Amino acid sequence: MSALASVAVMASSSSSGLSPSDAVVALRSFPRRYRELFVSLKGDDTIDALALRMGPTGESAAQVVSDVTRTWALQADALHRVLFTNDALLHPALSDPSQRAWDTPHPESLDDTLVLLGHEADGLVEVIERVSPPSDWARSAPVAGGSTVTALDIVRDAVETGADGLRRARTALGQTA
């Protein structure tokens, strides 16, 4: 099994054993994998219109991609703060996905939405690649509401966020895995 295939399997089931280097591979692959969801769309409507159409769970694929993008921005900021500051108090959405309700609208075009997703994936990768020494992965910070997360927890959750978003976007588009 290729490294990318094993990362995809890990991310789709559980990221608890995911290494930082595997997370980099997964995060770099997500923008392409999200874009591929939309390449095969067919119908009378434009791809943008299909991406904006509500799926069976009440969310559109464009909204899912936008939510993943916003979550990755939060996770990248939290990761940076855990690694490079000593007094971070992190947003509750880091440990409670139900707090990840983003009220701001997504960009007008699907292409803009996917560009922003790629930008946030790159931002996470940049922070991950700056970690040295490896013991810094154990650095932790409190999350508002009482829990604590490590730098490695944040990275693993970012991969889970990407994998879950792919599943949700497929569902919204009426695709099967």
C-alpha positions, -999 to 999 in steps of 0.1 A, spaced: 0 0 0 14 34 -9 21 60 18 -8 82 6 -32 52 5 -22 43 41 -27 79 52 -61 80 36 -71 47 54 -58 61 87 -76 94 83 -109 77 74 -109 55 104 -89 71 132 -59 94 132 -47 84 167 -15 68 153 -9 94 126 27 108 126 34 145 118 50 134 85 19 113 76 -3 143 84 18 165 61 12 140 33 -26 139 40 -29 177 43 -11 183 10 -34 158 -7 -67 172 5 -69 202 -18 -66 179 -48 -90 154 -34 -116 181 -27 -112 195 -62 -117 160 -77 -151 157 -60 -163 184 -84 -146 174 -116 -170 146 -125 -202 166 -117 -226 164 -146 -260 180 -152 -278 210 -166 -266 233 -138 -231 248 -135 -206 232 -111 -210 262 -88 -248 257 -87 -244 220 -80 -218 227 -52 -243 252 -36 -273 228 -38 -284 215 -4 -277 178 1 -296 152 22 -281 164 54 -291 201 49 -257 214 39 -241 220 5 -207 207 -6 -195 243 -9 -205 250 27 -187 218 39 -155 229 21 -158 264 36 -163 249 71 -132 227 67 -113 258 56 -124 278 86 -116 250 110 -82 245 95 -75 283 100 -85 279 136 -63 248 140 -33 264 123 -35 294 147 -39 271 177 -10 249 166 12 280 162 2 293 196 8 259 213 42 255 198 55 291 200 39 308 230 36 299 267 2 313 276 -22 302 250 -59 296 258 -75 279 228 -109 282 213 -134 255 224 -140 244 188 -106 226 190 -119 199 213 -156 202 205 -166 199 169 -202 211 177 -186 245 184 -175 247 147 -205 266 135 -192 292 112 -217 320 105 -198 338 78 -208 330 42 -185 310 19 -170 327 -11 -192 332 -42 -174 308 -65 -164 272 -59 -130 279 -73 -124 307 -47 -136 283 -20 -111 256 -31 -83 281 -34 -89 292 2 -89 255 13 -56 250 -3 -42 281 13 -52 268 48 -38 233 41 -5 249 31 -5 271 63 -9 240 85 19 222 66 42 252 71 36 252 109 40 214 111 73 215 92 87 242 116 84 219 146 118 212 162 128 194 184 104 165 180 96 167 217 76 199 209 48 177 197 40 171 233 36 208 241 0 215 253 -24 243 260 -57 246 278 -89 249 257 -116 272 270 -141 250 287 -116 228 306 -98 203 283 -62 204 272 -47 195 237 -12 188 225 3 201 193 1 165 179 -36 163 189 -43 195 168 -25 181 138 -43 147 140 -76 165 144 -68 186 113 -65 154 93 -97 141 107 -114 174 98 -102 170 62 -113 134 59 -147 140 76 -152 170 53 -146 149 22 -172 124 34 -197 152 41 -191 169 8 -196 135 -11 -229 131 8 -240 166 -1 -232 159 -38 -251 126 -37 -218 106 -43 -209 74 -26 -174 68 -12 
